[in-house]
Amino acid sequence: MVQRLQSRNKVRHLKQSSTRRLVVWLVSNSKRYLLTLSQLLNSVLSAQRVEGTPPTVQLPQPASLSALQISELETMRHWDQWVEEALHKLDRLQLLRSLRPIYLHNGPTQEAQKSAEDEFNVFDEMQTWDRSSVEVHIPEPTFEKWLHDIPSSGDEEGTQKFKKLLLFSGNDYLGLSSHPTIGKAAAKAALEHGMGPRGSALICGYTDYHRRLESCLADLKKKEDCLLCPTGFAANMALMVALGNVGSLLSAGKMPLTNEKIAVFSDALNHASIIDGIRLAERQKSVEIFIYRHCDMAHLNALLSSCTMRKKVVVTDTLFSMDGDFAPITELVKLRREHDFLLVIDDAHGTFVCGKNGGGVAEEYNCEGDVDICVGTLSKAAGCHGGFIACRQLFILAFSYKRWKQFIQSRGRSFIFSTATPVPIAAAAHAAVFVARKETWRRREIWNRVKDFRALTGIPINSPIISLIVGSEEKALQASQFDFPLYLFIIQQLHLTLLSSTNRSLLKSGFHVTAIRPPTVPPNSCRLRVTLSATHTRNDVERFTAALSRCVNFREIGIHGSNGYARL
């Protein structure tokens, strides 16, 4: 009996290995095989199955595809081949990891979940409780310390007096953090199942709640699947490290040669999580890093053109968190078609804010199909917590398993070694995705506030994130040309003093705006980071800009990229 079982397992393994080798050959062989097989499979999947009648399939000819479609398929073909080969090696090394959802006791069936979604309350306009997302109260001792720039450890307990402030510095762009539907979803899950999770996602922390959230996020981003991560930071770290592993797994020797590594092209102002992920991959000797000037497509094109490495990745924020400008996504798409690279975007600040359905910056610019992988967060406009990686399937395996997802979950260290998202948080985030898509008035209102701020100040902003730079950038730049550390130190201290003075003035006027200092931003670019919310009113913006006008000369505007910066 034992020998028979061993024999069956051996045959099964040989069949699986043969199938994988066939797939790798088909992917790497010719465009004609790729197009014919993939379209055949898609036709089979989409065919209407009538009971007792097999589906009729007509083979489309590759010649019927446009040059643009062929170019896009060519881009996918290369990366799909590399990822499939890397997965094949992981399989031989027995390093593939699986997600096995645990269905919680009394957990909702698919039908019951659909009924629960029907019961989610959504609203057509702002409600009274929406204001709690922008109206905050802090203890008076904390307020006094902040006013006099005295460090605070947050230990002011037992105080009876509070100061009410209007928040203009948060990331809760739609005001969903106070939405009762989302709170009820979290409370219901907590009462039924406790907090959880029981462990990491790969062990026992992955449940039907997590799977359901991944599915609706994949649908939002128009991707085939999605991997839920503990935070947005962890999502970028996991993805960058996993991409680096493609190079190391496919190398002929122990360490990849230069032409076997992954060439990663990163915007100079990308988020710290992207930077740290790339650095970790670099320490593992699996990537070469190329930094292009912020949103400078000519510089990126030059770097891509001079790079002889085959495996290229371009990664960028879509809406930059400290500058408020958008990446030139349509130009990136054109370069992708020309240079055959994998396009990765971090849509943390664009998700739910941009696009008709809240799908983000790619939806806004109608290029979702041109983005290979989209990283996002649930801690900003969704008003919850967590991060995700939305990715497409391998093109040749559209009928089978989500291979990109399996690769990331097998090699993304910050995903593998992190505890899974608590069940109530996953339930709340699922409700938040539903509410954000249905309550379209929130997107309309936040963009109305952007128009209001622009009209009231004359500052040519184009997003809800507004950077108010302290001091003169020109003078700071001139100072940086001289090798006088003391002089540079004095300039920096003057900027910090001016920043604190402005911050105090806004605090006295009742506005919560946080000063941003290095290392969050580069030296000599200290700033006030102002953010707008759907739950701000026009009156809020009028009062805020009036207080701001006492510190800012709105007529002295410096243009940088696609955004404007007022000088304090």
C-alpha positions as MATLAB code, in Angstrom:
seq = 'MVQRLQSRNKVRHLKQSSTRRLVVWLVSNSKRYLLTLSQLLNSVLSAQRVEGTPPTVQLPQPASLSALQISELETMRHWDQWVEEALHKLDRLQLLRSLRPIYLHNGPTQEAQKSAEDEFNVFDEMQTWDRSSVEVHIPEPTFEKWLHDIPSSGDEEGTQKFKKLLLFSGNDYLGLSSHPTIGKAAAKAALEHGMGPRGSALICGYTDYHRRLESCLADLKKKEDCLLCPTGFAANMALMVALGNVGSLLSAGKMPLTNEKIAVFSDALNHASIIDGIRLAERQKSVEIFIYRHCDMAHLNALLSSCTMRKKVVVTDTLFSMDGDFAPITELVKLRREHDFLLVIDDAHGTFVCGKNGGGVAEEYNCEGDVDICVGTLSKAAGCHGGFIACRQLFILAFSYKRWKQFIQSRGRSFIFSTATPVPIAAAAHAAVFVARKETWRRREIWNRVKDFRALTGIPINSPIISLIVGSEEKALQASQFDFPLYLFIIQQLHLTLLSSTNRSLLKSGFHVTAIRPPTVPPNSCRLRVTLSATHTRNDVERFTAALSRCVNFREIGIHGSNGYARL';
ca = [
       0.000    0.000    0.000;
       2.790    2.429    0.941;
       4.691    1.644   -2.267;
       1.527    2.191   -4.294;
       0.928    5.591   -2.691;
       4.559    6.594   -3.252;
       4.271    5.510   -6.878;
       1.078    7.561   -7.353;
       2.680   10.634   -5.778;
       5.724   10.256   -8.005;
       3.569   10.028  -11.133;
       1.521   13.046  -10.006;
       4.707   15.064   -9.398;
       6.075   14.088  -12.819;
       2.808   15.178  -14.462;
       2.894   18.530  -12.630;
       6.548   19.074  -13.568;
       5.856   18.203  -17.204;
       2.927   20.617  -17.270;
       5.052   23.405  -15.850;
       7.842   22.760  -18.357;
       5.268   22.819  -21.168;
       3.868   26.114  -19.872;
       7.345   27.670  -19.625;
       8.089   26.524  -23.183;
       4.802   27.931  -24.505;
       5.346   31.251  -22.760;
       8.893   31.606  -24.009;
       8.407   30.181  -27.496;
       6.457   32.310  -29.885;
       3.905   35.069  -29.978;
       1.681   32.958  -32.200;
       1.372   30.136  -29.666;
       0.877   32.591  -26.834;
      -1.892   34.529  -28.508;
      -3.748   31.538  -29.871;
      -3.681   29.511  -26.647;
      -4.481   32.402  -24.325;
      -7.391   33.623  -26.435;
      -8.693   30.077  -26.772;
      -8.660   29.706  -22.992;
     -10.384   33.036  -22.478;
     -13.034   32.002  -25.004;
     -13.585   28.717  -23.182;
     -13.923   30.496  -19.853;
     -16.372   33.092  -21.144;
     -18.466   30.679  -23.212;
     -22.017   30.056  -22.041;
     -22.276   26.468  -20.854;
     -25.643   24.970  -21.663;
     -26.416   21.737  -19.840;
     -25.591   18.814  -22.084;
     -24.068   21.046  -24.793;
     -20.318   21.703  -24.961;
     -19.284   25.336  -25.588;
     -18.416   26.300  -29.134;
     -15.021   27.978  -29.475;
     -13.666   29.782  -32.516;
      -9.935   30.314  -32.590;
      -9.034   33.983  -33.102;
      -6.057   34.694  -35.304;
      -3.062   36.670  -33.989;
      -3.238   38.856  -37.073;
      -6.524   40.251  -35.795;
      -4.730   41.930  -32.871;
      -3.433   45.449  -33.156;
       0.254   46.311  -32.917;
      -0.464   47.956  -29.554;
      -2.069   44.782  -28.157;
       0.831   42.671  -29.396;
       3.295   45.084  -27.756;
       1.438   44.856  -24.441;
       1.326   41.063  -24.646;
       5.045   41.059  -25.378;
       5.669   43.014  -22.142;
       3.586   40.554  -20.134;
       5.158   37.536  -21.856;
       8.690   38.246  -20.644;
       7.817   38.867  -17.019;
       5.314   36.015  -16.928;
       8.017   33.679  -18.201;
      10.496   34.810  -15.542;
       7.985   34.531  -12.714;
       6.840   31.092  -13.875;
      10.454   29.902  -14.021;
      11.090   31.311  -10.544;
       7.991   29.531   -9.222;
       9.165   26.308  -10.843;
      12.460   26.584   -8.973;
      10.694   27.367   -5.692;
       8.555   24.283   -6.242;
      11.637   22.105   -6.745;
      13.128   23.601   -3.564;
       9.807   23.013   -1.777;
       9.580   26.713   -0.916;
       6.167   27.525   -2.373;
       3.751   28.846    0.235;
      -0.044   28.444    0.255;
      -2.910   30.435    1.721;
      -5.636   28.217    3.178;
      -8.594   30.261    4.444;
     -10.191   29.183    7.693;
     -13.961   29.550    7.606;
     -14.909   30.879   10.992;
     -17.629   29.220   13.048;
     -20.989   30.778   12.188;
     -19.183   32.761    9.537;
     -21.373   34.148    6.758;
     -22.030   32.042    3.700;
     -21.701   33.682    0.316;
     -25.462   34.222    0.188;
     -25.565   35.585    3.748;
     -22.659   37.931    2.973;
     -24.462   39.291   -0.084;
     -27.512   39.893    2.107;
     -25.292   41.647    4.682;
     -23.948   43.962    1.963;
     -27.517   44.833    1.035;
     -28.002   45.923    4.637;
     -24.979   48.253    4.631;
     -26.313   51.758    5.177;
     -25.067   54.384    2.747;
     -25.984   58.060    2.564;
     -26.411   60.650   -0.180;
     -24.980   63.600    1.761;
     -22.942   64.553    4.812;
     -24.350   63.523    8.190;
     -23.734   65.068   11.624;
     -21.400   62.256   12.687;
     -19.183   62.899    9.639;
     -17.785   65.969   11.374;
     -16.032   63.842   13.995;
     -13.508   62.862   11.328;
     -12.194   66.461   11.164;
     -13.092   67.825   14.613;
     -10.621   66.633   17.256;
     -10.054   67.368   20.939;
      -6.656   67.364   22.642;
      -5.853   67.886   26.360;
      -5.059   71.481   27.241;
      -1.649   70.555   28.735;
      -0.760   68.961   25.392;
      -2.020   72.030   23.552;
       0.095   74.355   25.709;
       3.232   72.259   25.177;
       2.604   72.220   21.443;
       2.030   75.950   21.436;
       5.414   76.556   23.083;
       7.191   73.832   21.085;
       7.832   71.697   24.167;
       8.220   67.937   23.479;
       5.292   65.835   24.705;
       5.179   62.095   25.394;
       1.384   61.926   25.341;
       1.099   61.087   29.044;
      -1.338   63.865   30.013;
      -3.891   61.580   31.668;
      -6.701   62.625   33.939;
      -7.123   66.067   32.424;
     -10.629   67.529   32.436;
     -10.105   70.328   29.935;
      -9.720   69.909   26.204;
      -9.051   72.129   23.231;
     -11.166   71.627   20.103;
      -9.249   71.851   16.819;
     -10.255   71.538   13.183;
      -8.066   68.922   11.516;
      -6.273   69.924    8.308;
      -3.444   67.391    8.473;
      -4.971   63.896    8.333;
      -5.158   61.274    5.599;
      -8.819   60.379    6.136;
      -9.664   61.974    2.803;
     -13.275   60.763    2.593;
     -14.082   60.964    6.307;
     -14.883   57.249    6.509;
     -13.159   56.702    9.867;
     -16.344   57.804   11.644;
     -18.859   56.055    9.352;
     -21.349   53.992   11.429;
     -21.695   51.255    8.799;
     -17.962   50.556    9.001;
     -17.950   50.674   12.795;
     -20.895   48.267   12.981;
     -19.151   45.802   10.658;
     -16.099   45.788   12.937;
     -18.214   45.443   16.091;
     -20.284   42.594   14.658;
     -17.181   40.624   13.624;
     -15.532   41.233   17.003;
     -18.607   40.030   18.907;
     -18.984   36.915   16.762;
     -15.342   35.899   16.343;
     -13.234   37.920   18.790;
     -10.246   39.907   17.632;
      -8.007   37.208   16.235;
      -5.895   36.581   14.327;
      -4.485   33.262   15.437;
      -1.168   33.656   13.628;
       0.422   34.748   10.385;
      -1.598   34.443    7.182;
       0.420   31.450    5.947;
      -0.144   29.511    9.161;
      -3.661   30.038   10.488;
      -4.453   33.763   10.387;
      -6.057   33.817    6.927;
      -9.856   33.553    7.014;
     -12.850   33.878    4.727;
     -13.056   37.528    5.856;
      -9.556   38.198    4.493;
     -10.326   36.371    1.256;
     -13.529   38.370    0.765;
     -11.664   41.644    1.275;
      -8.977   40.619   -1.224;
     -11.623   39.802   -3.833;
     -13.387   43.158   -3.587;
     -10.061   45.036   -3.712;
      -9.035   43.105   -6.829;
     -12.375   44.051   -8.391;
     -11.850   47.702   -7.414;
      -8.413   47.769   -9.059;
      -9.498   45.715  -12.110;
      -6.931   43.049  -11.277;
      -7.278   39.279  -11.144;
      -6.258   38.888   -7.511;
      -4.979   40.661   -4.450;
      -2.759   39.904   -1.447;
      -3.719   41.510    1.863;
      -0.820   42.778    3.986;
      -0.683   44.109    7.578;
       0.163   47.663    6.428;
       0.865   49.612    3.268;
       4.518   49.785    4.349;
       4.662   45.985    4.621;
       3.006   45.648    1.187;
       5.701   47.689   -0.578;
       8.475   45.932    1.338;
       7.091   42.500    0.430;
       6.703   43.359   -3.243;
      10.155   44.900   -3.710;
      11.896   41.999   -1.982;
       9.869   39.460   -3.977;
      10.756   41.148   -7.272;
      14.418   41.045   -6.303;
      14.066   37.307   -5.709;
      13.230   36.773   -9.393;
      16.822   37.713  -10.197;
      18.411   35.565   -7.509;
      16.271   32.494   -8.258;
      17.012   32.590  -11.984;
      20.742   33.220  -11.673;
      23.093   30.558  -12.988;
      25.425   30.832  -10.007;
      25.070   31.411   -6.295;
      24.942   35.190   -6.772;
      23.286   36.813   -9.808;
      25.516   38.529  -12.325;
      24.728   42.117  -13.293;
      22.725   41.116  -16.358;
      20.766   38.593  -14.250;
      19.692   41.155  -11.649;
      16.505   43.213  -11.636;
      16.892   46.831  -12.760;
      14.607   48.923  -10.539;
      13.866   52.495  -11.647;
      12.424   54.536   -8.787;
      11.167   58.136   -8.595;
      13.381   60.315   -6.409;
      10.451   61.193   -4.114;
       8.926   57.731   -3.702;
       7.606   56.721   -0.283;
      10.016   55.418    2.356;
       8.453   51.931    2.189;
       9.423   51.616   -1.487;
      12.909   52.905   -0.768;
      13.439   50.532    2.161;
      12.126   47.581    0.146;
      14.513   48.321   -2.721;
      17.404   48.765   -0.293;
      16.701   45.403    1.310;
      16.608   43.742   -2.109;
      19.872   45.516   -2.970;
      21.520   44.175    0.186;
      20.573   40.711   -1.026;
      22.558   41.487   -4.214;
      19.523   40.896   -6.419;
      18.736   44.362   -7.825;
      20.434   47.370   -9.370;
      18.842   50.703   -8.438;
      18.356   53.639  -10.798;
      16.848   56.831   -9.355;
      15.220   59.180  -11.838;
      14.487   62.835  -11.109;
      11.044   63.471   -9.682;
       8.419   62.954  -12.420;
      11.091   63.588  -15.080;
      10.144   61.279  -17.938;
      13.014   62.437  -20.141;
      15.487   61.390  -17.456;
      13.709   58.054  -16.964;
      13.694   57.435  -20.716;
      17.427   58.116  -20.884;
      18.125   55.707  -18.018;
      15.957   53.006  -19.582;
      17.557   53.473  -22.989;
      21.083   53.122  -21.603;
      20.271   50.113  -19.433;
      21.262   46.772  -20.986;
      19.605   44.647  -18.287;
      16.543   42.721  -19.508;
      14.474   42.544  -16.333;
      13.285   46.101  -15.724;
      10.825   47.466  -13.155;
       9.583   51.051  -12.849;
       7.980   51.911   -9.519;
       6.339   55.186   -8.553;
       3.864   56.766   -6.188;
       0.792   57.935   -8.062;
      -0.055   60.866   -5.774;
       3.014   61.982   -3.818;
       2.266   62.266   -0.120;
       4.542   65.188    0.729;
       4.269   67.207   -2.482;
       0.701   66.656   -3.633;
       1.549   66.201   -7.313;
       0.630   63.305   -9.574;
       2.996   60.974  -11.378;
       2.718   61.400  -15.182;
       0.939   58.061  -15.466;
       0.029   58.331  -19.168;
       3.662   59.052  -20.087;
       4.770   56.100  -17.971;
       2.389   53.878  -19.911;
       3.922   55.050  -23.209;
       7.421   54.320  -21.900;
       6.271   50.888  -20.726;
       5.251   49.984  -24.260;
       8.558   51.231  -25.623;
      10.925   49.708  -23.046;
       9.103   46.536  -21.994;
       9.241   47.054  -18.210;
       7.019   45.973  -15.351;
       4.981   48.973  -14.140;
       4.354   49.076  -10.378;
       2.391   51.906   -8.768;
       1.798   52.814   -5.123;
      -1.701   54.281   -5.133;
      -1.906   54.864   -1.367;
      -3.204   58.436   -1.626;
      -5.205   57.969   -4.837;
      -7.286   54.920   -3.919;
     -10.967   55.858   -3.312;
     -10.103   59.548   -3.938;
      -9.576   59.414   -7.711;
     -11.611   57.777  -10.439;
     -15.351   57.511  -10.956;
     -15.606   54.393   -8.779;
     -12.717   55.236   -6.474;
     -10.383   52.884   -8.343;
      -7.548   55.408   -8.028;
      -5.240   57.318  -10.317;
      -5.074   54.561  -12.966;
      -8.872   54.609  -13.259;
      -8.841   58.418  -13.420;
      -6.483   58.279  -16.415;
      -8.130   55.188  -17.954;
      -4.994   53.044  -17.898;
      -5.796   50.310  -15.363;
      -4.948   47.622  -17.914;
      -1.464   49.097  -18.399;
      -0.542   48.814  -14.712;
       0.940   45.440  -13.817;
       0.896   45.672  -10.024;
      -0.874   48.198   -7.796;
      -0.015   48.627   -4.117;
      -2.547   50.365   -1.900;
      -3.503   51.056    1.680;
      -6.667   50.860    3.754;
      -5.439   53.349    6.356;
      -6.067   56.548    4.408;
      -9.237   57.209    2.399;
     -10.748   53.899    3.573;
     -10.447   55.082    7.174;
      -9.343   51.630    8.413;
      -6.009   49.804    8.552;
      -3.902   47.524    6.357;
      -2.312   47.347    2.925;
      -2.693   45.272   -0.232;
      -1.002   44.273   -3.472;
      -3.353   43.947   -6.454;
      -1.768   41.931   -9.245;
      -2.698   40.255  -12.480;
      -2.420   36.579  -13.335;
       0.292   35.149  -15.517;
      -1.134   35.627  -19.003;
      -0.652   32.054  -20.150;
      -2.202   30.710  -16.962;
      -5.355   32.812  -16.965;
      -7.282   29.573  -16.642;
      -5.318   28.355  -13.635;
      -3.725   29.758  -10.487;
      -2.932   33.358   -9.582;
       0.809   32.943   -9.996;
       1.934   36.513   -9.286;
       0.137   36.381   -5.964;
       1.608   32.986   -5.126;
       5.097   34.232   -5.877;
       4.758   37.337   -3.672;
       3.246   35.373   -0.783;
       6.130   32.884   -1.060;
       8.976   35.448   -1.104;
       7.679   38.681    0.490;
       9.324   38.601    3.907;
       7.247   41.378    5.505;
       4.114   39.429    4.553;
       5.404   35.991    5.539;
       6.665   37.008    8.981;
       3.810   39.322   10.012;
       0.693   38.461   11.967;
      -2.437   38.594    9.822;
      -4.873   41.506    9.971;
      -7.386   41.143   12.852;
     -10.753   39.809   11.688;
     -12.785   42.887   12.776;
     -10.391   45.133   10.828;
     -10.833   42.984    7.714;
     -14.617   43.151    8.148;
     -14.505   46.939    8.607;
     -12.263   47.390    5.552;
     -14.632   45.306    3.427;
     -17.514   47.562    4.491;
     -15.340   50.636    3.784;
     -14.699   49.505    0.199;
     -18.463   49.083   -0.303;
     -19.302   52.481    1.226;
     -16.504   54.321   -0.620;
     -17.744   53.034   -3.970;
     -21.420   53.763   -3.265;
     -21.155   57.199   -1.612;
     -19.850   59.027   -4.670;
     -20.723   62.403   -3.110;
     -17.599   62.095   -0.951;
     -15.295   62.182   -3.986;
     -17.287   65.073   -5.407;
     -16.988   67.045   -2.165;
     -13.255   66.584   -1.668;
     -12.580   67.836   -5.199;
     -14.925   70.767   -4.550;
     -12.751   71.670   -1.545;
      -9.682   71.554   -3.785;
     -11.389   74.048   -6.112;
     -12.361   76.231   -3.119;
      -8.805   76.351   -1.789;
      -7.438   77.173   -5.231;
      -9.990   79.970   -5.734;
      -9.460   81.479   -2.271;
      -5.649   81.481   -2.346;
      -4.713   81.522   -6.010;
      -2.283   78.646   -5.318;
      -2.476   76.289   -8.341;
      -3.007   73.063   -6.390;
      -4.395   69.997   -8.163;
      -4.900   67.529   -5.307;
      -6.119   67.439   -1.676;
      -2.465   67.486   -0.507;
      -0.945   70.972   -0.255;
       2.704   71.673    0.586;
       3.547   75.067    2.075;
       7.320   75.348    1.947;
       9.100   77.375    4.629;
      11.503   80.101    3.544;
      13.072   80.663    0.155;
      13.972   77.582   -1.875;
      16.313   79.695   -4.012;
      18.264   80.937   -0.997;
      18.401   77.462    0.471;
      19.696   76.121   -2.842;
      22.301   78.888   -3.059;
      23.416   78.167    0.485;
      23.842   74.488   -0.317;
      26.463   75.379   -2.951;
      28.866   76.617   -0.279;
      30.886   74.354    1.951;
      30.040   76.245    5.134;
      28.348   73.750    7.498;
      27.688   76.453   10.093;
      25.978   78.677    7.505;
      23.806   75.779    6.339;
      22.970   74.950    9.941;
      21.873   78.549   10.603;
      19.665   78.563    7.480;
      18.066   75.321    8.616;
      17.433   76.654   12.122;
      15.870   79.841   10.739;
      13.516   77.739    8.631;
      12.557   75.607   11.636;
      11.920   78.708   13.739;
       9.697   80.190   11.038;
       7.863   76.883   10.698;
       7.186   76.711   14.448;
       5.960   80.307   14.488;
       3.493   79.615   11.676;
       2.347   76.418   13.345;
       1.670   78.290   16.598;
      -0.343   80.931   14.776;
      -2.595   78.291   13.198;
      -2.967   76.478   16.534;
      -4.129   79.674   18.216;
      -6.688   80.043   15.437;
      -7.996   76.535   16.176;
      -6.443   74.537   13.335;
      -4.512   71.270   13.639;
      -1.756   71.357   11.011;
       1.469   69.407   11.492;
       4.904   70.716   10.582;
       6.947   68.313    8.437;
      10.699   68.341    9.022;
      13.686   66.306    7.804;
      14.224   63.385    7.443;
      10.588   63.063    6.264;
      11.411   65.707    3.649;
      14.813   66.782    2.272;
      16.888   69.408    4.159;
      15.865   73.024    3.552;
      12.358   71.967    2.512;
      10.541   72.098    5.869;
       6.866   72.561    5.268;
       3.344   72.646    6.533;
       1.460   69.746    4.979;
      -2.194   70.700    4.573;
      -4.776   68.091    3.583;
      -8.407   68.523    2.605;
     -11.279   66.173    3.384;
     -14.719   65.464    1.969;
     -16.133   66.356    5.395;
     -14.643   69.861    5.368;
     -17.138   72.524    4.375;
     -16.478   75.592    2.253;
     -16.796   77.657    5.433;
     -14.020   75.560    7.022;
     -11.744   76.285    4.074;
     -12.598   80.005    4.139;
     -11.728   80.249    7.849;
      -8.531   78.261    7.392;
      -7.283   80.269    4.409;
      -8.037   83.507    6.294;
      -5.849   82.330    9.190;
      -3.218   81.112    6.734;
      -3.118   84.459    4.921;
      -1.686   86.034    8.083;
       1.380   83.776    7.655;
       1.547   83.168    3.914;
       1.948   85.578    1.047;
      -0.225   83.822   -1.520;
       1.173   85.941   -4.352;
       4.712   84.605   -3.895;
       4.270   81.241   -5.524;
       7.054   78.929   -6.677;
       6.073   76.274   -9.191;
       7.608   72.828   -8.820;
       6.427   70.011  -11.045;
       2.675   70.152  -11.370;
       1.998   71.724   -7.997;
       2.421   75.161   -6.474;
       4.143   76.009   -3.225;
       3.385   79.063   -1.152;
       6.267   80.628    0.751;
       5.799   81.292    4.444;
];
